[in-house]
């Protein structure tokens, strides 16, 4: 009879522990803001994307490389303004500058070569020097 009571107690303890872990779920997940939510800010409603990455403009081609994607940059006045700001941080014409921009991301036209997506810069947030250790440029020299 004692063995049966002990076995019953042990199974009750295990069952109660099992129920606790099921009811104890993580509630720290961040809520995603719905696209139609009134809690969205004006910057979230304008359809622009915040992009942080390395920017380079060389020989009529501009590229923005983020940690996930590489974008071709639309050549316009805002891109030229960004390039002028980035020139202060470049030692070589092929050096990158770390930038933070807001822009409109669009797929490239089917009949053109280049990166799958383009970004049209609408707002320049910051420009700074790139980390020289991550600036992976191969230089060829002839002696």
N, C-alpha and C positions, 0 to 999 in steps of 0.2 A: 504494500500500500504506500510506503514511503517513496519507493522508486517511482510509482505512478504519479504521486504528487510532485516530486522533483521534476520529472519529465514534463508534466503539465505546466509547471512554473517556467521552465526553460523555454518551452514553445510559446508561452504567452509573452515572455520577454523578447524573443526573436520577432514575433509577430508585431509587437508594439514598436520595436525599433524600425522594422520594415515600413510600417505605416507612417512613422515620423519622417523618414527620408522622402517618402512620396509626397507628403503634404508640404515639406520644406523645399520650395522651389526658389530659384533665384529671381528676385524681383528688382535686381539692379540693372536690368537691361534698359538701354536708352530707348525712349519712344521715338519712332520715326515720325517726322512731321509730314502729314498728309499734304499732297499737292494743293488741295482746295482748302486747307486749314486757314483760319483767320490768324493763327499764331505765327505765320510766316512773315519774315521781315520784307521790306521793300526790295532789298538786294536778293532775297531768295525768289522773289516774284518776277525778276527781270529776265530770266531765262539764260543768264550768263553763268559760266563755270569758273571757279577759282582754280588756277593752275600754278603750281610751284615747281620750278625745275631749272635746267640750265639752257640758256639761250645763246645762239651763235648766228651771226649773219656774215656770210662770206660769198663773194662773187655772185650776187643776185639770188642767193638762196638763204632763207632763214629757217631755223629749226629750233623747236622747244622740246627738250627731252625731260620728261617727268620720271618718277620712279616706276610708273606702269606703262607709259606709252610715249611714242615719239610723234610729234605733230609738225607738219609743215606750217609755217606762219605766213598769212596773207601779207603781201608786200603793199603797204599803204602808209599813210602819214604816221599813224600810231606806232607801227613797226619801226619806222625811221627814228621816231622820238625815243623808243626803247633802245635802239642801237646806239644812238648818240649818248644816252645815259650809260650804257654798258661799256662804251669805249674807254671810259675813265678807269675801268678795272682790268683792261686787257693789256698784256705785254706783247702778244703776237696777234696777228689778225684772225687766227683760228682759235683763239682762247674763248672759253665760255664765260658767261657771267650768270650768277644765280639770280633768278627773278621770281617775282610773285605778281601774277596778272589776273585779270578777269577778262574773259572773252567768250566768243560764240564759237562752239566746236561744230564743224560741219564735215560731212564726208567729202572726199575729193571727187571731182567729176570722173566718170568712167573712162573717158578717152585721154586722160592725162596720167603721166608718170608721177611717182612720189609716194609719200606716206599715205596710209589709208584715211587719215583725218587731218583737217586743217583747223587752225584757230585764227579767228579774226580778233585782234586785240582791241578791247574797248576801254580798259582802265589799267594803268600801271600802278601797282601798289608799292613795290620795292625792287631795288636793284642793288646787288652787292657782289663782291669778288667771290669767285669759285674757290673751293678748296684745291690747292695745287696738286695734292696727292690723288684727287679723283679726276683731274683734267688729263684724260688719257689720249694724248695726241702723239702720233708717231712722226718724228721729224727725220726726213731723209736728207743727208748731206753728201756732197761729193767733194773729195779732197784731191 
